[in-house]
Amino acid sequence: MHIIKRPTIVTVVCVIAFVVSVLSFANVFSPFIKKKGDFFPAINGLLIACEFISLVGVWYMKRWGLILYLITAILYQALLIGIDNWAFYKVILPLFFIITVAFFYKKMDTNL
């Protein structure tokens, strides 16, 4: 088994993203999300869970982690637009994460 050393910058952005992801779980139960509809809290929770899972993949330098994070980030932005809660600052951290980790995509493992 070939172990890929995680670059320090990827470690830093992963830790920041882990903290943001864990704190985002509280949003699932926010009154604002509940008022938007019955399924929005569940969809929001599913996207946050997928984001957390993708971060684990990136932490272990797996390509599927970055791909899943990209898909989840796009879907989450679509959800924010759908519930009329989108703002430019809400795209900065995901975009920064994707750009930073994408530099190391070729060094990432293709296996699960």
Residue frames relative to the residue before (quaternion, step in Angstrom):
aa qw qx qy qz dx dy dz
M 1.0000 0.0000 0.0000 0.0000 0.00 0.00 0.00
H 0.2813 -0.7717 0.5551 0.1312 3.53 -0.82 1.05
I 0.1892 -0.7880 0.5792 0.0883 3.57 -0.64 1.12
I 0.2396 -0.7705 0.5800 0.1120 3.54 -0.82 1.07
K 0.3768 -0.7248 0.5312 0.2246 3.57 -0.80 1.04
R 0.3669 -0.7349 0.5352 0.1970 3.51 -0.83 1.06
P 0.4274 -0.6966 0.5082 0.2718 3.61 -0.79 0.96
T 0.6332 -0.5689 0.3772 0.3648 3.56 -1.14 0.68
I 0.6551 0.5160 -0.3284 0.4435 3.61 0.91 -0.82
V 0.6288 0.5105 -0.3385 0.4790 3.60 1.06 -0.68
T 0.6141 0.5382 -0.3421 0.4650 3.60 1.04 -0.73
V 0.6727 0.5057 -0.2957 0.4519 3.57 0.88 -0.95
V 0.7058 0.4437 -0.2869 0.4720 3.61 0.79 -0.94
C 0.6092 0.5425 -0.3558 0.4559 3.61 1.10 -0.59
V 0.6508 0.5071 -0.3243 0.4629 3.59 0.91 -0.86
I 0.6461 0.5069 -0.3171 0.4743 3.59 0.94 -0.87
A 0.6813 0.4858 -0.2870 0.4663 3.59 0.90 -0.93
F 0.6055 0.5416 -0.3557 0.4622 3.62 1.06 -0.68
V 0.6611 0.5038 -0.3077 0.4630 3.59 0.89 -0.92
V 0.6658 0.4940 -0.3001 0.4719 3.59 0.89 -0.92
S 0.6498 0.5267 -0.3132 0.4497 3.58 0.98 -0.84
V 0.6648 0.4902 -0.3045 0.4743 3.59 0.90 -0.89
L 0.6723 0.4837 -0.3014 0.4723 3.59 0.95 -0.82
S 0.6094 0.5752 -0.3435 0.4240 3.60 1.16 -0.55
F 0.5305 0.6398 -0.4143 0.3710 3.60 1.15 -0.45
A 0.5890 0.5770 -0.3687 0.4292 3.60 1.12 -0.55
N 0.5992 0.5917 -0.3543 0.4065 3.60 1.12 -0.60
V 0.5377 0.6300 -0.4039 0.3884 3.57 1.17 -0.50
F 0.7614 0.3696 -0.1803 0.5012 3.57 1.04 -0.78
S 0.4142 0.7261 -0.4708 0.2820 3.60 1.22 0.17
P 0.5661 -0.6136 0.4298 0.3440 3.60 -1.04 0.73
F 0.5948 0.5792 -0.3673 0.4192 3.60 1.05 -0.69
I 0.6814 0.4710 -0.2849 0.4823 3.59 0.89 -0.93
K 0.6503 0.5293 -0.3202 0.4409 3.62 0.95 -0.85
K 0.6540 0.5296 -0.3151 0.4388 3.59 1.05 -0.75
K 0.6213 0.5810 -0.3373 0.4032 3.58 1.15 -0.55
G 0.7470 -0.3299 0.2176 0.5346 3.58 1.14 -0.47
D 0.6748 -0.5350 0.3450 0.3733 3.52 -1.30 0.40
F 0.7552 0.4155 -0.2186 0.4574 3.58 0.96 -0.81
F 0.5174 0.6747 -0.4160 0.3224 3.61 1.15 -0.34
P 0.6374 0.4981 -0.3664 0.4597 3.67 0.89 -0.62
A 0.6558 0.5053 -0.3160 0.4634 3.60 0.98 -0.79
I 0.6541 0.4989 -0.3137 0.4742 3.58 0.93 -0.85
N 0.6387 0.5223 -0.3149 0.4692 3.56 0.98 -0.88
G 0.6687 0.4987 -0.2974 0.4645 3.60 0.91 -0.89
L 0.6413 0.5215 -0.3194 0.4633 3.58 1.00 -0.80
L 0.6673 0.4933 -0.3030 0.4686 3.59 0.94 -0.84
I 0.6459 0.5036 -0.3236 0.4739 3.59 0.99 -0.76
A 0.6379 0.5120 -0.3222 0.4766 3.59 1.02 -0.77
C 0.6471 0.5038 -0.3176 0.4760 3.62 0.98 -0.80
E 0.6191 0.5339 -0.3385 0.4659 3.57 1.05 -0.74
F 0.6607 0.5051 -0.3066 0.4630 3.59 0.91 -0.90
I 0.6479 0.5098 -0.3105 0.4732 3.60 0.96 -0.87
S 0.6553 0.5088 -0.3171 0.4596 3.58 0.96 -0.81
L 0.6246 0.5380 -0.3369 0.4548 3.58 1.07 -0.69
V 0.6021 0.5327 -0.3520 0.4794 3.57 1.10 -0.66
G 0.6445 0.5209 -0.3151 0.4626 3.58 0.99 -0.81
V 0.6607 0.4841 -0.3048 0.4860 3.58 0.95 -0.85
W 0.6029 0.5691 -0.3516 0.4348 3.60 1.01 -0.80
Y 0.7381 0.3699 -0.2062 0.5252 3.57 1.04 -0.83
M 0.4726 -0.7159 0.4047 0.3169 3.57 1.33 0.40
K 0.3611 0.7055 -0.5126 0.3302 3.56 0.84 1.06
R 0.5104 -0.6655 0.4525 0.3030 3.57 -0.92 0.90
W 0.6173 0.5600 -0.3588 0.4202 3.58 0.99 -0.75
G 0.5885 0.5887 -0.3653 0.4167 3.60 1.14 -0.59
L 0.6826 0.4682 -0.2856 0.4829 3.55 0.92 -0.90
I 0.6411 0.5196 -0.3267 0.4607 3.59 0.98 -0.82
L 0.6637 0.4908 -0.3014 0.4773 3.59 0.92 -0.89
Y 0.6322 0.5225 -0.3365 0.4627 3.60 1.00 -0.77
L 0.6453 0.5240 -0.3203 0.4543 3.59 0.94 -0.86
I 0.6670 0.4932 -0.2962 0.4733 3.58 0.89 -0.93
T 0.6673 0.5035 -0.2964 0.4618 3.57 0.93 -0.93
A 0.6439 0.5240 -0.3250 0.4529 3.59 0.96 -0.83
I 0.6515 0.5038 -0.3140 0.4724 3.60 0.97 -0.84
L 0.6731 0.4879 -0.2986 0.4688 3.59 0.91 -0.89
Y 0.6421 0.5209 -0.3267 0.4578 3.60 1.02 -0.76
Q 0.6411 0.5033 -0.3282 0.4775 3.58 1.01 -0.76
A 0.6234 0.5240 -0.3318 0.4761 3.59 1.07 -0.73
L 0.6297 0.5214 -0.3316 0.4709 3.59 1.02 -0.77
L 0.6543 0.5116 -0.3169 0.4580 3.59 0.92 -0.87
I 0.6360 0.4992 -0.3266 0.4895 3.57 1.04 -0.73
G 0.6594 0.5393 -0.2995 0.4296 3.58 0.98 -0.89
I 0.7429 0.3506 -0.2167 0.5274 3.58 1.06 -0.68
D 0.4550 -0.7194 0.4167 0.3191 3.55 1.33 0.30
N 0.5200 0.6171 -0.4203 0.4149 3.56 0.93 0.97
W 0.4058 0.7255 -0.4724 0.2929 3.59 1.21 0.34
A 0.0541 0.7541 -0.6536 0.0341 3.52 -1.17 0.74
F 0.6361 -0.5722 0.3585 0.3734 3.58 -1.08 0.69
Y 0.6589 0.5327 -0.3272 0.4184 3.60 0.92 -0.83
K 0.6193 0.5662 -0.3435 0.4218 3.61 1.18 -0.44
V 0.6594 0.4775 -0.3080 0.4922 3.59 1.26 -0.13
I 0.5143 0.6865 -0.4053 0.3161 3.60 1.21 -0.36
L 0.7048 0.4612 -0.2848 0.4576 3.63 0.73 -0.98
P 0.6679 0.4710 -0.3339 0.4697 3.67 0.81 -0.78
L 0.6517 0.5144 -0.3178 0.4579 3.58 0.96 -0.80
F 0.6359 0.5199 -0.3157 0.4750 3.58 0.99 -0.84
F 0.6504 0.5189 -0.3093 0.4606 3.58 0.95 -0.90
I 0.6813 0.4974 -0.2903 0.4519 3.58 0.83 -1.00
I 0.6727 0.4906 -0.3014 0.4647 3.58 0.88 -0.91
T 0.6616 0.5142 -0.3084 0.4503 3.59 0.91 -0.90
V 0.7225 0.4319 -0.2534 0.4768 3.58 0.78 -0.99
A 0.5939 0.5959 -0.3669 0.3970 3.61 1.06 -0.64
F 0.5720 0.5915 -0.3801 0.4223 3.60 1.14 -0.52
F 0.7435 0.3765 -0.1996 0.5154 3.59 1.15 -0.57
Y 0.3059 0.7968 -0.4795 0.2039 3.58 1.28 0.21
K 0.6787 0.4951 -0.3000 0.4519 3.61 0.87 -0.86
K 0.6681 0.4828 -0.3015 0.4791 3.61 1.15 -0.49
M 0.5604 0.6224 -0.3808 0.3917 3.56 1.26 -0.26
D 0.5432 -0.6357 0.4595 0.2995 3.54 -1.22 0.66
T 0.3755 -0.7385 0.5193 0.2094 3.57 -0.99 0.85
N 0.6022 0.5750 -0.3518 0.4277 3.60 1.23 -0.35
L 0.5631 -0.5692 0.4611 0.3824 3.53 -1.25 0.32
